[in-house]
Amino acid sequence: MIMKRMILTSLLMLLGACSTSGGIEQTPGYSYAEAHAAAVAAIEHSAAKAHAWNTADALLEQASAAAAAGDEERAIQLADKARVQAELAAKQADREAEIWEERVLSGN
């Protein structure tokens, strides 16, 4: 029952994040290097929580390939998507820890 609730909570968080905007907003003058650095930092943060999603790594690889091909706009979009995936992974880790504390430590 607890696992079912955690999965449902995670799914709802992900759907809520996906529905908030049709795309990733970019800051004017935002470079691929900045987007890449932000994505790497977010991925490292989620990995430190032992909750990294492999989708973020794959998106970052695609971003690197786009940048190498000279498509900086696409590279930024993909790096931003990788960052968002990593941020969601970290949020999921936090929420699962909260649920575990509520259910296991409280004895419910």
Steps between C-alpha positions, in 0.01 A plus 500: 500500500781740589685426177182555299448836668864604435472409133172687466644805676805496274287470190279789607806717567639421158172566323456827686846615399441405139168679481619834634638617168506390142875546482808602685544876526843633421665810636621740229872453454486157664784300347537128450793503743274645771219255422745209500654608832156535661399155374822339627455661842139379522597148392778490761253622763249225420780241487615611846151413620544157331204584280633599158281422201674357193281723282695806610831346393358402162363851442834654594676271250254611231567862597874448461446344157281793393761747621773313313284516187472877541132508603536707817127572535416127498796430730368753753148352483631149560732610782208681663286186473783300660514753785124479554513118505779512760310754711190279491711201605629694801146608592383141472782388733399764754134404484573130533715572805214703652252221434736242649540709814124552527415134453790310650623721780152598616391135503202551266 
